[in-house]
Amino acid sequence: MTFASRIFHHSRKLRHSHKILQSDRATLARWVSNDVSQHGLGPGGNHGVSKFSSGNLFNRSYRTVSVVGTQLGNALRTEMEVHTTYAGTKFNRNLPCPKGNSRISFSTASGLPAHQEIGMPSLSPTMTEGNIARWLKKEGDKIAPGEVLCEVETDKATVEMECMEEGYLAKILRGDGSSGIKVGEIIAITVEEEEDVAKFKDYQPSTSDSAPAPETSPAPSPPKEEIAETPATSPEPKISTPSALPSAGNRIFASPLARKLAEDHNVPLSNIKGTGPDGRIVKADVEGYLASRGKEVPPAPKTAATATATLDYTDIPHTQIRKVTASRLLQSKQTIPHYYLTVDTCVDKLMELRSQLNALQEGSGGKRISVNDLVIKAAALALRKVPQCNSSWTNDYIRQYHNVNINVAVQTDNGLYVPIIRDADKKGLSKISEEVKHLAQKAKENSLKPEDYEGGTFTVSNLGGPFGIKQFCAIINPPQSGILAVGSAEKRVIPGGGPDQYNFASFMSVTLSCDHRVIDGAIGAEWLKAFKGYIENPETMLL
């Protein structure tokens, strides 16, 4: 790798080597061989670097670095390849990109200057395609490392894509709002010189460039002489079969589709001659019979589904976050054995403590604390007390997490987001309240970063406070093993101290959805008992 880095150090010279080649090809041969020799890679060393020969340099394609030594071989073979061709004057350089999403190609045979093809990056572990939200740079703009090129809508959020090299944005191939762009597909072209921008005005990537495939050597075909001389093989002997399958009684064999089509048109199968295998009646036989009777196949009888076709409607395209949410929730319900535990918790003391804390917050200029903030804190402390619920399932083991990171479900116009409160068990209520409000605002603005939602170990979903839902069951967010569904609080009549006495109290219903592979029923009940204890005695959360 040390010697490969020396080659990369001089790669900028190689970018302009086509200009040298046009003026003096012999100079290029001497310059490359001398430049390599100066760094201890000449024929005197043990690294197998060959010199150019002016007699055969321009007759066929040569590899600048001939890998013979064992130390340099694989590194140079995979990291750099320079081809020099006199007829086409073509240079190709394949260098590893930091994210593996861009390819650099230099070609003068096509009349285009040196340029870099920028591919759609993979900005999250589960991303397979993305959308271009908007370009922050325009064609012809100068770009520098670290500057934001565009905003990419991934499977989870909108992420800024930064440029990796200095140059100019020559061509935008996928404009604002482009959707369904596969990872690695070319979205833009950059060049090093400003005067080269105009040369890419009508540039279109080839199909092979847009979707590069690994090089595979085709299977060698046999020589034509051998094919011609090969004697023709005799056909395999056919096994005689009866013209019709043995039937019980007057049974007629037909494919399910043919049988259904015949039933829809009130055609007896006995009137149709089958042409399928062993005399079986197929769909074409039924259609031919109907055509021979001079009848066109009428449309299927109108059902409730077809009747709705006359309704006025609007098709709303799926957003990337909606596609991922649908896929993950479907996966969760199909692969995770859910079960649900519900408990009612008295929140009178919780509401009283919240009022006292908010009075202190207002006096100090802090943000108000919500019931959801207290629920998050209680859930985090319960997970610390019952760590079996802070786990996830794998095929080989159950992974139990030592960090308590709570995802909080936030509904936005773009879809459902679950930003994360890290180490919620160690943070105070004021800090939790600030982070929840900040992340909820970022979710509504569609500006969450991957670190804002990745790495959660448990999820809290609250439909009670905002929407007044009394009780519901939530779907587990994989790979987590539990999610808490929080309902609204309501006043109820409870027995008093005497036989004819009664009191009023506020109760909140919560439902814990558990993955039965990880959390047994008794463990889930133990977690709810700990959670209820913190809610009904909120002072213990402050200890």
Secondary structure, DSSP 8 states (H G I E B T S, - for coil): -HHHHHHHHTHHHHHTHHHHHHH-HHHHHHHHHHHHHTTT-STTSSS------TTTTTTS-EESS---STTTHHHHHHH---EE-TTT-EE------TTS-EEEEEESTTS--SEEEEE----STT-SEEEEEEESS-TT-EE-TT-EEEEEE-SSSEEEEE--S-EEEEEESS-TT---EETT-EEEEEESSGGGGGGGTT----HHHHS------------HHHHHHS------------SS---STT---B-HHHHHHHHHTT--GGGS---SGGG-B-HHHHHHHHHHTT---------HHHHGGGS--------HHHHHHHHHHHHHHHHS-EEEEEEEEE-HHHHHHHHHHHHHHHHHT-----HHHHHHHHHHHHHHHSGGGSEEE-SS-EEE-SS--EEE-EEETTEEE--EETTGGGS-HHHHHHHHHHHHHHHHTT---GGGTSS-SEEEEE-HHHH----------TTBSEEEEEEEEEEEEEE-SSTT-EEEEEEEEEEEEEETTT--HHHHHHHHHHHHHHHHSGGGGG-
